[in-house]
Amino acid sequence: GFAGNWFLLFMLGAIFGKVMGDSGASVGIANKMLKLLGEKSVVLVIMLTGLVLSYGGIGTFIIAFSLYPIAVALFQKADIPKKLIVATIMVCPVTVCMAMLPGSPSTQNLIPTQYFGTTAYAGASIGLICSVIMFASAYLFQLHSMILVLYQHHILFTALLCDSRTKPILTHTPEDPFLEIDVKGGERVHIKA
């Protein structure tokens, strides 16, 4: 059956992913791309790292688990909301590499070669064009999502600091490192400034 025919491909992909994670190679790829693209390009670095790992033959689940700790550290360093981590990690492995990029060793690209008698590079020109369009669209969507999430956080924080009459309910003194906020019911919440 299907599992027996493709078992070797799945097993070698899992082993390769484990080796990449344990050896620190995926961390090395991410760090090299961070140096090339700069500290401000964390989303692009994670997307490209996922693309490289996926095009190298590592399965999407293994990419998710090996890139997640790297993405968490980079997102915290860049002060980007953690809500966007999963989408940033998985956008390239499950779109560009899985379905469009010519020569990708993904199962979706290799199974048709057997039935249609083609190579993994069949339709290379249209595949490259679609891959570039998809990558650019995904990157722009990620930036748009990041802006929306940051704006929502700003609105929420502003709502916490002001009541319905737009009267500030924040008290803070320079010698006290905590913000004190009145919330409904007369409670006071302390937030580190």
Secondary structure, DSSP 8 states (H G I E B T S, - for coil): -HHHHHHHHHHHHHHHHHHHHHHTHHHHHHHHHHHHH-TT-HHHHHHHHHHHHHHTT--HHHHHHHHHHHHHHHHHHHT--GGGHHHHHHHIIIIIIIIISTT---HHHHHHHHHHT--TTTTHHHHHHHHHHHHHHHHHHHHHHHHHHHHHHHHHHHHHHB-TT--B-EE--TT--EEEEE-TTS-EEEEE-
